Amino acid sequence: MAAPHTPSPRKVLGRLSLPERTFVADALRTETVGGVLLLVAAITALIWANIPALHDSYESVGHFHFGPEAIGLHLSITHWAADGLLAVFFFVAGIELKRELVAGDLKDPKAAALPVVAALCGMAVPALVYTLTNLTGGGSLQGWAVPTATDIAFALAVLAVIGTSLPSALRAFLLTLAVVDDLFAILIIAVFFTSSIDFAALGGAVVGLAVFWLLLRKGVRGWYVYVPLALVIWALMYNSGVHATIAGVAMGLMLRCTPREGEQHSPGEHIEHLVRPLSAGLAVPLFALFSAGVAVSGGALGDVFTKPETLGVVLGLVVGKALGIFGGTWLTARFTRASLSEDLAWADVFAVATLAGIGFTVSLLIGELAFDGDAVLTNEVKAAVLMGSLIAATLATVLLKIRNAKYRALCEAEERDEDLDGIPDIYEQDEPAYHLRMAAIYENKAAEHRRIAELKAAERRALAEVPGGAGEDDGRPA
C-alpha cells in the first residue's frame, strides 16, 4: 500500500515564479532610478534651505501661489506638490495593489498572509512606539501615523548606492510590503486627517469615478478622454476636504490588471509602464524638493532626541518598523507552519525590516497633515523623519553588507543561463528539454577538449622524434 502523500511545507520568501520575477525586476528598476532622483532632490532641498543666502528664495518659491482661485485651486507650489503630484504617485500605487490582488502574490490568500501581516505589524508597532514615547514624555499624540510608512523608492536608492545584491525574493517582499503599506497609509489619511467634508464636491468626485469606471468597462480608449476626467475628479476630491491623493489610488484600483486573450499586457500594466517613470522620476522628487527643506543645525538635531514627538518618530522608524515587520513575518511563519527558504536566514528578514524603516515621502506628507498649523513642530517632525530614515538606512547598510557575499552568490545563481535560451537555468530544472540542451552543450565541449588533447599529444610526439632533442642545433643551444 502506497504511503499517503504529505504536502511539502510552504516556504517563506521562496523563489519567485518567472513572470513575477520579471515584473518585480522591471518595477524595481524604475523605482531605483526614481529613488536616486529622490535622494538628490532631498539633498538639494536641505542645501537650498540651509544656506543663509538661499534660504529666503527656498521659502519664496515654495509659497508661490498659482492656479484658478474661482474653483478653490489657487495653491502654493508646496501644496501642488503634496496634493497634485502625489496623486500620480498614489495612482501608480493603486495599480500596483490591484495587480498584486488579481495576478501577484496577494492573489493567493496563503501567500498574501505574510506580506499583509508583516505590513500591518510594521505599521502598528511604530504607531505604538510613538504613542508610548509621547504618553511617557507628555507629547502630542497627533503624529502617531508619521512613522508608519515605508518609502520603497528611497529604500531602493540606498540599495543602489551601497551596491547590495539583494535576492529577488527579498526585493519582492520589500515591494509588496510597500504596496500594502501605501494602501493603509491612504486609509489613515482618509479616515484620520479629514476634518470637514463638502458632500456636494465629494458626490461630484464619486460620480466622476463612476464615469471613469464605466468608460473603462466599455473599453473606451484615448488619453484625451481620461486625463481631463481625472483632473476633474482630482479637483472635486480636493475641494471635498478628503485628501486629493485618494482620487489617484481610487482610479488606479479601477484599471483592469489581467490580460485578456490576444493581449500581451493588461491595460493596467500598460498604463503603469507609462506613468511610473513620471511618478518616480518627476512627481516624487519634486515633492521631496519642496517638503524636505528643513533647517538643520546642531541644536535642531539635538532637539530631535529630546522632544517626545520627534523622538517618537525616530524610534518608530528605527525600532518599531524593524520589530514590527520581523515579528509579523516570524509569527506568520510560526502559526502557518511555513519554513523559511533554505537560501535565506532570519537575519536577512531582519535586515530588510530595518531597511523598511526608511520612511520619507508618505511620512513627510502625514507629518504635514498631523501638525497642520504648527509650522515649528511640522519642521521638527520632518527633521525627525530625515534623521530616523538616515539611521535606519545606516543600520540596514551594515546588516546587508555582512551578508552581501551570500546575496551575490544567490543573484548569480538566479541569473545563470548556460543554455542561452533567455530563461535562467534555475527555472528549468524540471524540464527534460533543458537537460537535453545542456547534455548537447557538454558533449560539444567534451568533443572539443578531446580534439585539443589529441592535437597536443601529436605535437609532443613530433617534438620527441626530433634528433638531438628539441631546442638544439648540432649540440649547441639554439
Summary of the structure (lengths in Angstrom):
residues: 478
radius of gyration: 28.2
end to end distance: 80.6
largest distance: 111.5
contacts: 1611
relative contact order: 0.15
helix: 73%
strand: 3%
